Structure formats: C-alpha cells, structure tokens
Amino acid sequence: MTNPLHLSAAEAAAAIRTRRLSPITLIDAVLDAIARTQSTLNAFVTVDDETARAAAREADAAVMRGDVLGPLHGVPFSVKDLTWTKGLRTTMGSALYREFVPEEDAVPVARLREAGAILIGKTTTPEFGHKPYTDSPVSGVSRNPWDLARTPGGSSGGAAAAVAAGLGPIALGTDGGGSVRIPAACCGVLGLKPTLGRVPHVHAPDGFGNNSYIGPITRTVADMRLMVAAMEGPDPRDPYAFALPTPPAPGALRIGWAPRVGNALLDPEVEALTAAAMRQLGGTVERVEIDLASEEEAFLVILQSSLAGRFGSRLTQDRHLFDPSFVEAIEHGLGRSASEILAATQRRTVLFRQIVALFGRIDVLATPTISAPAPATGLDPFAAFSVGNGAGEAGHIRATWYPYTFPFNLTGHPALSIPCGRTTAGLPVALQLVGRWHEDNLLLDLAARMEEVRPWAQDWPPHAA
C-alpha cells in the first residue's frame, strides 16, 4: 500500500472501511512522523499520543465488529490551538492559558469526532492569532516545510505546515483576517474561510460582531468537501449559524479578476502564476478594479479594540507574559475612541454592500491569496513589509501582503485559497476565489476543476515527514 502519510483523508477512510488499512497503523505512522519532524517544523504544541492511540484501537475494533462507520472513521486530524478541545489543553499561544483545558469541544471539533475522525493534537498559533506568521511565547517558532528559513504563515501556521508535511491529511484552523488562507498559500495546500455561520463558532467573544471563522485545511478538494459536510449546519448558540439555503448553480461562469486591490505591488511570479490559473477556470473574465487595501484601517480598529476589550485590563499585571507584538496591538486598541470603533463597524456594512453589488455582475472574484511568497521567520508585524525580494516599496503588512484576505472576514463571504504553482525558488503560490454568501460549494467545484488540470497534492515539500 501507499505510504499511509501520503493518503488523503478520503483514501484513508476508504482503506479503513475495506480493511486494507488499520486505523492503528495510520495513527501510529502520523504520531511517529510528528515526533520526527517536531524539532525542525515545530508544527504542534500538544500531541495527545495516548488518547489518539486508544481511539485508533477502538476504531479498529468497530471495523472488525461491522459497526456503522462515519465518513471519516479512523482518520487523524489536528486542531489549531485557538479552538476548544474537550479534555485537551488549549493554550491560545499564550502563557496565560498554558494549562487551560476546556470542558467542551468547539462545534466543528465535536462534529468531526462524530464523523469518526481521531484528534491527534493541537497545532501552533501566535498569541491569540494576532499576527500572520506563527511564533508564540508558548511554542516558539514554527517553520515552513518548503524552506525552514521561512514562515508557514499564520495564524494557522502549524496547521498548514502539518498538512503540507504529511502530519495528518486534514486540520482545523481559524481565520480572523486570512489566518487559514495565508498559511495555506505559504505551504501549498487548500484553505477555506467558509461563509459566516456555515461552520458554527460558539466560542467567539462577540457572536454578533464576529469576524473570525473556523475553517478546514487539506491537500485535496475531496477532503475539504468531507470536512465541510461534517462540520456545517445550524447551532442556536451562533447567531449566524442558521439553516443553509441552496443557491442556484450559475449559468455561464463570470469571473472578476482583481490582481491588485489597491495595493501598489505584486510579485511578478505570483501575478503570472495566479493569472494563468484563473484563466483555466473557464467562463468569461472581467478585469475588476476595487480598492480593498484601504479597508485596513477599519479592520485594525475592529481587531485592536476587540483585543483591548478582552485583555487591556491584564496589561499592568501580565505584560511580561505577553508577546511584545501582542502588547502593541492591545495598546493600539486602548487608544481607539468610541467614534473610531463605531465608524469602523459602519464601514464593515458599507464594504459588505459594495461586495454584494459587485456580485451582481460576476459570479466569482479571483485574486492572488497573498502578494508575495512566504517571507523569512521572525518578522515584526508592525514593521514595513516589502514585496519583490525586498526591492519593492514597503508598506503595512496587511495592505501590502494580504489585502486580498482580510476584507472578506468583514463581509462574511466565503473565500478559498488554492495552490497554483511554485516560484523559481520553489515556494508555493496560491489563487484565492471569493463567492457570494453560501456559495462555498461553487468555490469547491472550481477548485476541483483546477485540481484536474493542474494537480498539486502529489507535490511534497523537501521537509515533509
């Protein structure tokens, strides 16, 4: 049989159902691979070997008994360390929560377990997911399996690095401004920010003003479909998680192509690879001129004021425990006025209506996911970011590197990052597709089309397990 680490979740589940693969063998292989790569990739902050192996033995017994099996029976999955896992510590990347053990699972974690998947551990995150690359006071620096000198992105960097390196075929991340899509793009895997409410998020600090999403990271479209099907659906504790409508399928596909969205710079290789991938989607293409980079200030006001509301009172006592860049974000938030915060939330509505109007004339918006490949580790999120191997003009990292991602956290639209090639230096590049609310499946259909014509899942990074 193929190396079990190279099986997709769909392939592994099928092999387990037909008794060609034991869940015990699969879980052992993944846990051994994590142990081998932890010193280099540092993708995990907690590995639950004992519980995972016990679950694998029970999963194997269920197969032998002829029990009814879930669609992900025996398949290992990991969870970003911002998302609650019952009985397994959830540090949030913060020394404050180093020993926090939730008493319940987040809804998508519980639903994946119900589908038969086996939780193997928690992946690394920056403190409370506050920056787009992954290092924290709890776990240190995580690295990209394509190039250990580079970041896997963030804030779901550990999750994306794990999937890219074969440390489990599927993972859960969270996305508060691109935090699933950015690391997926950096590591050459798929990452979906679902429509707001499609995957319930009952532990969000502000249910009604939420702009953070729990989303899947996978190597294949089929695996992403399995994860979404297992996780989606209403939950009364999330005000946006109601019964999902079934949108009509579009006729002739209309693609809006926006290689720049108010950002001055775009890496030439990124532009060429994403444009070529976009043209292979089929349909008609319209060049779209839209300024999303200018929404950075509203996004920052909402993000920083939220962090200040949650943690501002802790600065005097616990400043020494926090990541310095996290302290800086809180302090910016404490300086925001009530009128600034209200204006930013109103701006969110203006942007939403602008995007809805855009989707009156197109079916899908296509952009690069990030403007340049993964940078080196150790960057200051408040320092200037450059595009084009350091030769480009520097600007704020959100408006310069990922102006394509954070606006759709504000509007709630589904957005999918799809691998679409590598640079001459061998670094992954990704195309982002954005759809109307609840048209997540259309994005996955288009990703499947691209997967057929330019497959990526068979490409393994040099530092894979």
Salt bridges, closest charged atoms under 4 A:
ASP28 OD1 - ARG53 NE 2.72
ASP32 OD1 - ARG53 NH2 3.48
ASP49 OD2 - ARG53 NH1 3.52
GLU58 OE2 - ARG65 NH2 2.88
ASP67 OD2 - ARG65 NH2 2.77
ASP81 OD1 - LYS122 NZ 3.16
GLU104 OE2 - HIS203 NE2 2.76
GLU104 OE1 - ARG237 NH1 3.99
ASP105 OD2 - ARG113 NE 2.91
ASP135 OD1 - LYS131 NZ 2.76
ASP147 OD2 - ARG150 NE 3.16
ASP175 OD2 - ARG181 NE 2.94
GLU232 OE1 - ARG198 NE 2.63
ASP235 OD2 - ARG237 NH2 2.98
GLU271 OE2 - ARG260 NH1 3.33
GLU286 OE2 - ARG361 NE 2.63
GLU289 OE2 - ARG287 NE 3.57
GLU295 OE2 - ARG347 NH2 2.69
GLU296 OE1 - HIS396 ND1 3.49
GLU297 OE2 - ARG336 NH1 2.72
ASP318 OD2 - ARG314 NE 2.90
ASP323 OD2 - LYS131 NZ 2.94
GLU328 OE2 - HIS332 NE2 3.71
GLU331 OE2 - ARG319 NH2 2.89
GLU340 OE2 - ARG336 NH1 3.39
ASP363 OD1 - ARG254 NH2 3.17
ASP363 OD1 - ARG436 NH2 3.20
GLU439 OE1 - ARG436 NH1 3.33
ASP440 OD1 - ARG198 NH1 3.08
ASP445 OD1 - ARG225 NH2 2.88
ASP459 OD2 - ARG422 NH1 3.56
